[in-house]
Structures are given as structure tokens and as C-alpha cells.
Amino acid sequence: MSARVAVVTGAGSGIGLGIADRLAGDGLAVALLDLDGDGVAKAAAELTAEGHTAWAHELDVADRDATERAYAAVRRDLGPIAVVVTSAGIEAFDPVLDITQAKWDRIVAVNLAGTFSSVQLAIPDMLAAGWGRIVTISSSSAQSGAPNMAHYVASKGGVIGLTKAFARELASHGITANTIPPTIVDTPMARKGAESGNVPGIEVLGQMVPIGRAGTPEDIASACSYLCSDEASYITGQVIGVNGGMYI
């Protein structure tokens, strides 16, 4: 039996890379997509050297035409898509009165529209197989709100609602859709936010977590691995908090 094919967006670093590594270790053939073409190429090469099936493609998920071409290439080189994990995302810190239309549009284009395209384009393969797994990476900020991030929070709140809509519509076809809203996770994007002074350092933030540390990409990947498995067939439409107890 050929390995199931998984697409992971935002797989060049951080949570997406951790998920791609884990799914490859689970035996899936993994397509790594990211705006950082060099990052995904390096990651795919390392996975291939370890004996996994990995494939890389540079992609801005906000570009619908480019996403269609990337998915066509995945099918050509790896086969029909069975699993999609949408980790591609960007953040920004702007007081609400400073959010321009251009800033709003870019955040929504990547985080929400990019998630929609990345999932929608795989659904025909899942319908044909009668099996599929969709996991979106949203954000705990959509549950709690966050200052100076109205555009980001709105986009991630949209991802949660979109995932529930996918779950309702696709449940009878053997396709599940769930979302993981991380909170404080030690990633390059989080480190960049701290270095810019927009948020405290990761070590400081980690002490706010009941478990006493920041999360890791591997923490998110472990939950994602289960949600993408056969064993998770009765879990759909859920917001799966992997947050060290921050939001219960």
C-alpha cells in the first residue's frame, strides 16, 4: 500500500516543520510548502536522507493560482492528497487605529484565505478516497483576544469557524476537520516578536503557563499526529487546546 500523502503549509520552520517531521516519521509522504523555499528544501532533504518521503515547494498560500499549481505538482509527484495541515501564517502588531487596509488584507489573505485554499484544493482527493484529515493551526488569541492584534485575531477566529464548517459539511464522507490553537510556543516567529519588543521573551512568557514552560513544535505535532490518524475518526469540528493549561 502506498503511503498516504500529507500537505503541510508553513513547513519551513517552527510548528509547521515540527508537524512535517512528525508526519514523515508516522510513515506519510509529506509535501512541505512554505514561502521560505530554501527552508523547506533543506527540511525535505534532511527527511529524505533519513529515509522518509518528502517533497518541497516554495509557496505563498495567499496566491490562489500558485497554490493550485503546487497542489497539481504534489499529485503528480506523490499522489492524491489525504491529509492537509495548514500551519502557514503571519502575525503583526498594530494598534487598531493604525491597521491599514493593506495590512488587514495581507493578514486575512495569508491566514484565512490561504487556509481555505489549502484545504479546498485537497477535498476532491479526500472525497474520492472516502477518507481525509484536515488540521488547521489557529491561535489561542482567537479565544482570548489580544491587544494590538485585531487583524491577526480576526483572521485566526475565522480559521476556527472555517474548520467547524468543513467538519459539518464533510463528516459524512469520512473526512474530519479539527483545529489546534497554540498559545505560547517557542518558534522563530515567537522569538522575532520578542526581539521586536512586541511581546515579552519566551522564557518570561513560559512562566505564565501553568505547566511552567513554553510549548514546543513537537508538542503541537504530537496532537496533530493523532488527529491525522485512523484512530481519530470520531473527532471532528473540535478546538483541541495544546497550551499547557493556559485556556481550560
N, C-alpha and C positions, 0 to 999 in steps of 0.2 A: 504494500500500500504506500503510495506517495505521501510525503509529509504534507500536512495542511500548511497553507500559505498565510502568513500574517503580515499585515502592513502596519508599521509603527511610524507615525509622523513625529517630528521633533526629536528624532533618534540620534542626533549628533552629539548630545551631551545631556547631563542631568537625568531627570526622571525618564525621558524617552529612551536614552541609551541604556539605563538600568533595565527597563522593560524589554527592550530588544535583546539584551544579553540573556535575560531570564527565559524568554520565549524560545530563543535559539537552543538554550540548554534543555528546554522541555521537548525538543525534537521538532519544532516547527521550522519551516523555511521562512526566513524573515527578510522582508524588504524594508530597508531603513531609508526614510525620506527626511530631508532637512534642508533649510536654507543654507546651512553650512555644508557645502558639498565636500570639502576636504575632511570635515569631521566625520561624516557618515562613510566616506570612502575608507578612512582609516579604521573605523569601527568594524565595518564589514570585512575588511582584510584580516583583522585580528580574529574575528569569529570564524572566518573561513580557515585560517591557519590552525584553529582549534578543532577543526573537523565538522563545523556546522555549515548549513547552507544559508548564506547571507548575501544580500544584493543591495547596492546603494544607488541613490539618485538624488541629485540636488533639486529642491523644490520649494517654491513659495506657495504655501497652501491657499493664499488669497487669490492666486491666479488660477481660475477655473480651467481655462484651456490647457495650461501646463499640467494641472492635476489630472485631467483626462488623459493626456499623453503619458504621464508617469504610470497611471494605472494600466493602460494598454501595454506598456513595456513590462510591468510586473506579470501580467497574464502571459505575455509572450515568453518570458524567460523562466518564470517559476510555476505558473498555472493559475487556476481560479482562486480567488481570494476568499478565505474562510473566516479570518479574524482581522478586525481593524481596531487599533488603539490610537486615539488622537491626543498626542501629547504636545503637538506644535502650539506655541502660544507666545505672546509678548505681553509685557506689562509696562505701565507708565505711571508716573506720579505727577499729578497736576491738580491744583485747587479747582473746584468745579467751575469757577468763573474764568479760568484760563484754558479750559478744554475747547480747542478749536474744532471746527467741523472736520478738518483734515485729520486731527488726532483721533477724534471719535471714529471716523470712518475706517482708519487703519486698524485700530484695536478690534473693532467689530468684524472687519474683513478677515483678519487672521484668526481670531479666537472663536468666533461664532460661525461666520460664513465658511471659513476654512474647515471647521469641524463638520459642518453639514455636507460640503462637497466630498470630503474624505470618506464619510460614511455612505452617502447616497451612491457613489460610484461603485461601491463594493456590493451593494444589496442585490443586484441581479445574480451575481455568482452564488450568494447565500440562498436566495430563493430557489435557484436551480438545484442546489445540493440538499435543500431542506434542513440546513444546519448553518448556524453562524453565531459569531460572538462579536459584540460591539462594546468597547470600553472607552468612555471619554474621560479625559482628565480635566476636571473643572477647578474649583478653588473654594476653600472654606470662607474666603472673603464674600462669596455669594450667599453664604449662610449668616455671616455676622455683620456684613458691611465693612467698609474700610475708608478712612479719610483720604482725600486727595487721589482717589482711585475710582471715581464714579464710572468712567468709561470701561475700565477693566472689570469692575464688579458686575456691571450690567451685562457685559459680554459673557462672563462666566455663569451668571444666573441664567442667561439664555441657553447655555450649554446644558445645564441641569434640566431645564424644561424640555429642550430638544431631545435629550436622551429618554425622558419619560414618554415623549410622543413616539419615538422609534419603538420603544418597548411595547406600547399598547398596539401599535399597528402591525408589528412583525411577530408577535408572540405565537400566533397560530401556525407560523411557518418554521418553527424550530430555531428561531433567531432570538437571542437575548441581547438586551442593551442595558448597561449599568454605568454609573459614573463614580469616580473616585475624586473627592475634593480635598487635595492635600492642604495642610496648613504650613507649618514651618519645616521645610525640607532643605537640607544642605546641598545646594546646586550652584553651578556657576551664575545663573540668573539671580539667585538669592544673594550670593556674595557680591555681585555687582550692585544690587540695590543697597546693601550695607555700605559698600565703599563710597557710594554717591551721597551717603548721609540721609537717604530717604527712610531707612529703617535701621534699628539697632543691629549690632553684629549678630552672627549666627549663634555664637556662644551665649550671648545675653538672651536672645530670644529662646534658645533651648531651655533655659532655666524657667521660662514661663509655662513649659509643657509639664503636665502632671507626672509623666514618666521621667522627666528630668533631662531630656536631650532633644535636639532637633532630629527630625526624621532623615532617612537616607533614601536614595533612589531604590535601593534594594527592598526597603520596607514597602514602598508602593508597588514594586514589581511582584512581590510575593502575593499580594492581594489580587493583582491583575492576572497573574498566572492561574489562580484558582477560578476567577471569573471567566477565563478563556477556555476552561476545561470542560470535558463532558460532565464532570461531577456537579457543575454549577447550572445544570439545565433547568432548575426550578427557581432560579434567582434572576429576576428581570425588573427593570424600572426602579432599581434601588440606588440610593445615595450611600455608598459604602465609605464611611469615615475611617481613614487611616491617619490618625492625628495625635497619637499618644495621650488621648483623653482630653484634648482641648475642647472639643464640642461633643457632648454626650446626649 
